[in-house]
């Protein structure tokens, strides 16, 4: 008689591998340690907020994830692939699955908004009509539909940052890297950018690593959600915290905290208490 295999229980079901894994990663510039012995992982759908004083290697960490820098030792796996052992041509293919929001937006001044946002699609020689449709779609997402023909010089700092986010998400990436997306912006504009990041997190559930120097922005991300019906950001009820958000805190190139929001806020570590104060 044929034997029917039972359906696997939740405990037997395969666990999705992390999107990013750092294993004892070190990097130095001119013999000076920048990041030392970093080991952590980022699961699918998770948002990791990276905090720490200026000059402690936060932007370097993102460049390592994107394969723009190579560590001096240790390994980095992205989407299950060891990017530290990849050829540059293979890294280029991997980057097609990653969206990057740079500091200061990094838009091309000679291109209008449509061509900036569609830059990667144009590189891939996408159909012009399809490319235009997708540009309109993501500009609607970031609430800039009327800016499609404008040039970066005609945009405010906040608008340029929103165009940068649109460019990062147009290919529906599996991972987004935000390098200080609210840096240099006034508080009201910063809140607008934070709202977009929450919207992207909760609507698309894209894995993300995010650097910020603004603790207020970090905790807004952790304590708010996107209300799809109302099309706005709102506090999580009853003082709730987003379960998909974690924190990684760096100091002098080393991890001093890695974990959830509640444990960070209630940490008894003197340095962390002083940093959060």
Buried (B, 14 or more C-beta within 10 A) or exposed (E): EEEEEEEEEEEEEEEEEBBBBBBEBBBBEEEEBBBBBBEBBBBBBBBBBBBBEEEBBBBBBBBBBBBEBBBEEBBBBBBEBEBBEBEEEEBEEBBEBBBBBBBEBBBEEEBBBBBBBBBBBBEEEBEEEEBBEBBBEBBEBBBBEEBBEBBBEEBEBBBBBBBBBBBBBBBEBBBBBBBBBBBBBEEEBBBBBBBBBBBBBBEBEBBBBBBBBBEEBBBBBBBBBBEEEEEEBEEEEEEEBBEBBBBBBBBBBBBBBBEBBEEBBEBEEEEBEEBBE
